[in-house]
Amino acid sequence: MDLGIDLGTTHTVVASADRGNFPVMSFPDQDGDSHDHIPSLTALVDGELVHGFAAAEALSQGHPGIRSVKRALASPSVTFSTPVHIGETTLPIGELLASYLGHVAGQIRLNGIQGQLRAVIGVPAHAHTGQRFVTMEAFKAAGFAVLGMMNEPSAAGLEYSLRQSRTLNSRRTRVIIYDLGGGTFDASLVDLSGTTGEVIDSVGLNDLGGDDFDQVLAGLVAGRVNGPLPGQDALLEVCRLAKEGVRPQSRNVLVDLPDQTVRIPVADFETACQPLVDRSLAVMEPLSRLLQCDPAASDIAGIDMVGGGTALPLVSRRIRSLFGRRVHRSPSPTGSTAIGLAIAADPTSPHSVRDRLSRGFGVFRETNWGQQVAFDVLADQSLRLDSPVTITRRYRSRHNVGVYRFVEFSRTDADGTPRGDLTPFAQIVVPLDAALQDAAGRAVDASQVRAVENGHQVQESYIIDPSGMVSATITDIDTGWAVTTTMGRDRPVVSN
């Protein structure tokens, strides 16, 4: 079965490819009621991990648990073995995620799905290589055959091209996807002319989403309650449920605590959340300014609002106040990404979107005999991800040890200097001296760097795959000694 799986911060949504249709699957909760998602929750009950709806019930009863593990994946230092804590238990984040995804696979089987589970999986557009690597490895460990990895707003663009094609014409072919999920915000400009689309540009924030609105509501509740409150996880969970119950006509947000119901005026909640919405608008400005030109001359069909965060009336109202009738809210805002991923998984579908590298990649290097530092851009957001791309550089080293400090970046200045959102990718210290390479078990570090007159020939090779993951290999051509790293792996791989 070919699937699209949107591993969300709050909910996980699964859609299947079924003879040109892409239905969202339903899953039962503890009471047998059906939902179009599985809660992205894990709890610890009597020393055992439970997931999904069972975890939600356990959290409400005070058991230790973890919400929003996807937020932890956004850490620049994440690897498969990065520890996470649930109560007194510590386990690697990759194993935790694989355990949760194993539960998802079991729930999919309850829908009568037989055979291998093949899936295109989604990640935030601005997910760094480590997050992509750990996510993909966890899906594989859970038994999924991963057909591909796609940026979430790009997948939502696929769903738009299928369901909202009436808004597109020969003159207006571009759509801005405004994707506010549980833990991340992305916005992508997608050209959807014909059945083959293309991502033009993407912006985003890895620390803005529905979780932040929950935190705001929890703070308002804490300020109005005299006496003990539930544990933080339980409080955030009831705040999330209360937030999702807000409708355009609601006057109060009703937060159900064990001993009372707290009423927060919607006006107070929206005032407190306004800075969060404004953050999303500020970061998407490079795209949204295209909407503010003469409508008669614009090729922008509009903004497509997807993600659970857009259900909050404040968000929809604010976007519509700025951009008017050209704002469209997906008929399935929480399922649009999964549907788009299922379209990508369907080998018979004529619809496709070509992604671009959403985060640039480069290396800091020493110049002028170690007295200065320069930055080389190896790939930027103009790079299309139709197929694997290999970048190779060769030179003669000037030092006995090479120190490579790789980063991913969102933007650069005109002179190529990275600015703003920088994510350390990896640091590799490479011995370029046969004696250092032969010293078994001996650590080499930057303190051993010495200038040499006639150093070894060095080759740098970078492979960027269609999912946006980058691996780097540094080879001493004279000796054959090489080291390879992919952000998210626990340690580089050495060969000689």
N, C-alpha and C positions, 0 to 999 in steps of 0.2 A: 504494500500500500504506500502510495506517495502522499506525503504530508507536508504541511507548512506549520512550523511550531514557533510561536512568539513567546519566548521565555521572558515574561515581564517581571518588573520589580514587585508588583502586587499580585498580578494574576498571570497564569500561563494559559494561552489560548491555542487550540489546535484546529486546523482546517484540513480537510482531505480533498484530493483531486479525484473526482468521480464523473468520468465521461463528460467533461466540459462544465461540470458544476463543482462548486467549491464550498460545501457546507461546513459550518463551524460545529464541532462535536459538542455534545452535552455530557455532563458528568454528575453523578449523584452525590449529595452531601450525606451527613450522618443520618438524616431523617428521611432519605430517599427522594428529596426534591432535586430537580435537575437544574443545572447551571451551565452557562456557556464558557466556563473557565474552571481552572483548578487554582486555589489560592497558592501563591508562591511562598509557602510557610513551612517551617520545620520546627518541631518541638521534641523534647526529651521526656519520655514517660517510662518510669521504672527502668531506666538505663537503656531504653530502646528509642531509636529515632522514628517519629511518625511525621507524615507529610500531608499537605493539602488541607482538606476539610477536617480531618482528624487533628491536625496540628492547630487549626483555628479553635477547635473546641478545647484542646488541651491548654492553649494560651489563656482562654477565658477562665479556666479553672486554676490558673496560677502556676502551671508547669513552666519550666524554663524553655525558651525557644529563641528563634532568630527570624526576624523580619528583614526583608529587603537584602538578601544575600547578594543580589546583583549590584547593590551599591558598593559592597566590599570588593567586588570584581573590578571596580573602576580605580582602585588604588594603583598608582604607578609601579609599585613594587610587587604586585601580585604574581604568584606562581602557583602551580598546582598544589604545592605543599604549604602554602601560606596558612598558618593556623587560625581557626575561628573558634570561639568559645560559646558553648551552650551550657549554662549552669556551671557545674564543676567539670564538665567534659570538654576536651580540646581535640579537634580533628582537622585534617587538611581541608581547605576549602574545595579542592577538586573532588575529594571523596564525598564531602557533604553534597555538593551539587550533583554528582553522579548518583548518589542515593536518592535524592529528590527526583531526578529525571527517570530513574528506574521505577519510581512510583508512578510518574506520568505515563511511562510505557505500559505499566500494568492497567492503569485506568483506560488507556486507549484500547487495550485488548478487551475490556469489558463492553466496548461498542461493537464487538463481533469481528474485530479486525484480525485476520490470520496472516501468517507469513512474515517476511522481513518488513520491519518498519523503516522506510526510506524517507528522509526528511531534508528539506531546505530550512535552515535555522536562521533566526534574525539576531542582530546585534545593533546597539545604537550606532548611528553614523559616525560618531566621534569616539567610539571604543578604540582603545589603543591595542597594539599587537598582543600584549599579555592577556587582556580580557578576551580577545578573540581566540587565542590559543587555548586557554583554560576552558572556555565554553565549549569549543569543538571537542577537546579531549574528554570532557565530562559526558557529552552526548554519546561519544563512541563507547566510553566505559559503561554507559547505561544500556548498550545494545543497539543503538540506532545506527543505521548506515547513513552517514551525512553526505547528501548529494551536493551541498553547497552552503555557503554562508552569505547572507545578504544584509545590507544596511536596512534598518527598519523603515525609514521614510521612503526609500527606494521601493520596497515591497508595497507600501501603502500607495505609491504612485501606480504600481501595476493594478491594484484593486480599483483605483480611480479610473484608469483607462478602460476597464471593463464595465464598471457600474455607472460612471458619470460621463460617458463619451458624448452625450448631447451638449455638454458645455464647451467641447472642443470643436474647432473648425480649421480651415486652411490658414486663417489669419491668426487665430489665437490657439497656440499649441503648447504653451508652457503653463505649469501649475506649481505653486509653492505648497509643499506639504508641511503643515504645522503639526508636529507630533509631540504632544505633552503626555508622557507616560507617568508611571508611578515613581520613577527615580531619575529619569533623564529627560532632557528636551533636545529635540533635533528639528531643524528646518532645512529642507532641500528644494532646490529649483530643478524641476524635471521637465524635459521636453518630451511630449507624448504624441508627436506627429506620427501617424500611422500606427502599426502594431508594435513597432520597436522604439522604445523610449531611451532617453539618455539623461543621466544626471549631469547638470551643468555646474552646480556648486552646492556645498553643504556648510551649515554652521550649527553650533550646538553647545550644550552645557551638560557635563556629566554629573552635576550636583544640583539639579533642579527638577522637581517632579512632584507627584501627588504626595509623596512622603513629607515634603516640606509644608504642604497645606495641612497635613495631619498634625505636624508638630506645632503649627500656629494655633490650631484649634485646641490641642492639649494644653498649651500655655494659657489660653483664655479660660478653659475649664478649671485649671489649677487655681487661677486667680479668683474664682467664684465659689469654691468649695471650702468650707471649714471642716477640717477633719481629714482622716486618711483617704488616700487615693489608691486605686489599683496599681499594680506594678507597671513599669513603663511600657512593656510590650502590650499588656492587656489594655492600658489606657489608649495607646495609639491605635489599637485594633478597633475599639469602640468609637474612637474619633473618626477613623476611616469610614466605618459603616454610617455614622451620622452625616459625614460630609457627602457620601454618595447618595444619601436620601434627600439632599437639598434640591428643590425644584424652583423654577422661575417665580412661582407664586408663594414660595415659602417665606415666612416672616421670621422664623426662629430655626436654629440648628438644635436638634434634640439629641443630647448625648446621654445614653442610658448607662448609668453606673449601677453597681450592685444594690445600693440603698436609696438611690434617688435618680431623677432625670434632670439634667442641667440644661437650661434654656439659654442659648447664646443668640442674641439678635443677629440675623443675617447681615445687617448693615455693619455691625461691629466686626464680624468675621471677614467680610469683604474688604473693609478698610485695612485690617491687619494683613490681608493677603495681597493687597494691591502691589507692594514692592516686588513680590514674586512674579506676578504677571508682567510687570514692567521690565524685569530682567530678561524675560523671554523676548519681549519686543525689542529691547536694545540689541540683543545679540543677533536677531534676524534682520536688523536694519539694512545690511548690504543687499538682501534679497527683496525686502518689502519696499524699498525705495523705487523698485521697478513698477510697483502698483500705483505709485503716486504721480506718475507722469500722465499725460493726456490719455484718457481711456480709449479714445478713438485711434490712437497711434500705438497702443500697447499690444504686445503679443502674449500677455499674461491672462489666462482664462480666469484665474482667481486663486484663492487660498483654500486648501482642503484641510479641515481640522480633524485630526485623528488622535487616538490615545485616550485613556480613561480620564486624564486630567481635564480634557476639554468639556466634560460633562458638567463641570461646575459652572453655573450660570454666569458668574463674574467673568470667566475666561471668554466664553462665547460673546457676551455682551461687549467686552472691551475690544475684541478683535473686530466685531461688526461695526462698532462705533468709528473705527479708524478706516475700514475698507469696504463697508456697505454691502451692496448686493453681490459683490464678487467673492463673498465668503460662503463656502459650502461646508456643511458638517456631514461627515460620512454617515450613511445609513447604519453602518456598523462600526462606530468609532473604536470600540475595544477589540473588534475582530478584523479590522481592515488589514492590519499587518499580516496576521496569520493567513488571511485569504490571499493576499499578494504572494506570500511565500509558497502557498499551495499552487498558485498559478505558475510560479517559477519551477516548481517540482514536477509539473505536468509536462511530459515530453511531447504531448500532442497540441499544447496551447501555442497559438501564434503570437501571444503577447510576451514581450521581454523588455527588460530595462538594463542598459549598460551602465554599470557603476563607475565611479571615479574614486581614486584614493582620497579619502576624506580628511586624512591627516598627513602632512608632509613628513619626510624622514631625512635626517642629516646627521653629520658627525662633527664634533669639535675636535680640532687637531692643533698640535703645537707647530709654530713657525718660528723662523729666525732663531734656530738652535735653542728652542724651548723658551725663548724670552717673550713670545706673544702667543695668543690663541686666536685661531680663525675658525670659521664655520663653513662647511661645505654642504650645500643642499644636494642630496642625492636623488630625491624624487619629491614632487609637490602635487598639489591637488589637480593639476592638469592631466595627470597620468590616468589613462583609461585602464580598466581592469578586465578586458576581454579575455586575456590569457596570461599565463605567468610571464613576468618581465624580469630579465636579468640585467643588472648593471655591474660592469667590471672596470676596475682601475688597476694599473700597474705602475710601479715606480721603484727606485732604489732608495732604501731606507737611509736616514741620517743618524739613527740611534740604534743601540743594541736591544732596546725594548720599545715596542710600539704600544702606546696607550690610546685607545679609541673610546670616546665618550659619545654614545649615540643618543639622540633624542627624537621624539615625534613632536610636531608643532602644528598649530592651527593656521598661523599666518606668518609672513615675513615682511620686513620693510623693503623698500625699493632696492636697497643695497644687498638684500639676501640675508639680513640678520633676523633670526627667529624672534618673535615677540609674543607676548600674551601667554596663551595656554601652552606650556611646555611640559612634556611627559618624558622623564628619563627612560630610555629604552633599554640600555645595558652599558656596562663598561667592560671592555675586554683588554687585558694586559697580555701582550703577545711577546714572548722571547724571540728575538731575531738574531740570536747568537747560538751556535751549535752547542757550546758548553752549557748554557742555561737550559736548553731544550733537553739535554741528556741527563740533567740532574734530577734523578727520579725522586718524586715526592717533594721536591723543593719549590716552595711558593715563590713566584716572581711578582714584584709589585713595582709601582711607579718610582719608588726611591732608588731603584737600580738603574734608572735611565742614564746612559752615557752617550755622548756624541762619538760617532765613528767617521772615519774618512771615506771608507768604501764599504758601505753596508750591504746587506743581502737584498736580492730582488723580492719585492712583496706584491702580492695580488689581493685586492679586495673584491669580493663577489657578493652581490646582494640579490636575493630572489624575492620578488613580491608576487604572491599568488592572487588569484581572482577574488579571494575572500578578504584581501587587504592585509594579510599577515606577511611580515617581513622576517627573513632569516639572513644572517650575515656570516660570511666565512672569510677569515684572514689566513692566507697561505704564505709561508716562507718558501719561495720557489727553489731556492738553492738547496734546501734540505728536505723539502716535502712536508715539513711540520705544519699543521693547520689546526685552527680552532673555529668552531661553528656555534652560533647561539641564536635562539629564537626567544624573544621576550615571553615569559611564562614558563619556560623550562627552568628547572631548579638550578642547573649549572651548565656551562658550555661543554660541548663535546670536542675532545682533543683527538687528533689522528696524526700518525707519523709513519 
